[in-house]
Amino acid sequence: MTKKDFERFLLKIENLNKLVDLIKASPEKYELFIKCKSHQEVVDLASQWGFDIGKRWGES
């Protein structure tokens, strides 16, 4: 893992933690989140809310 990949990994964890906090604080967002049927739907929904969680640490 390169330093850049590590930094991207940490940023993804930070985004995931913020996403979890948002979902916990909003019953409406929770309902939208649990209705997702695929990983891509989760990624797309999170993106609509301003979170970038789609790329794995080794991807460009």
N, C-alpha and C positions, 0 to 999 in steps of 0.2 A: 504494500500500500504506500503510495507516495504521500508526501506531506499535503499536497493539494487534495488528493482523494480523502485523506484523513479529515481535513477541514470541511470538505463537502459532506462527509459522513456525520460530523458533529452538527453541521447546519441542518441536516435532515432530521436528526434526533431532536434538535431544538424546535423545528417546525412541527414534528409529530407531537411533542409535548404541548405546544401551544394549541394544536388542533384538538387534542384530547381535552384540554381545559375549556376551549370554546364549546365543544360538544356537551361536556358536563354541565356547563352554565346555561345551555339553551335547549329546552325540550324540543323545540321545532327543528333545530339542527340535528339533534339526536335522531329524531324520526326520519329525517331525510337520509342520514348516514346509514341507519340500519336497513333501509330499503334498497341499498346498493346490492347488486347481484354479482358484481365482478370487481376485481382489483382496479381495473381501468375506470369503472364508475366512481370508486372511492377517490382515485387520483384526480379525476375530472372535477368532482364535487369540491375536494380540498382546494384545487386550483381556483375555483370560483370564489372561494373564501380567502384567497391570497396566500395559500401555502403551496410550496413546491416540494412534493413528496414522491414524485414519479420515478426519478432516476436512482439507480443503485450506485454505490460509491465508485465502482470501476467504469461506469458509463460516461461517455462524453456529453 
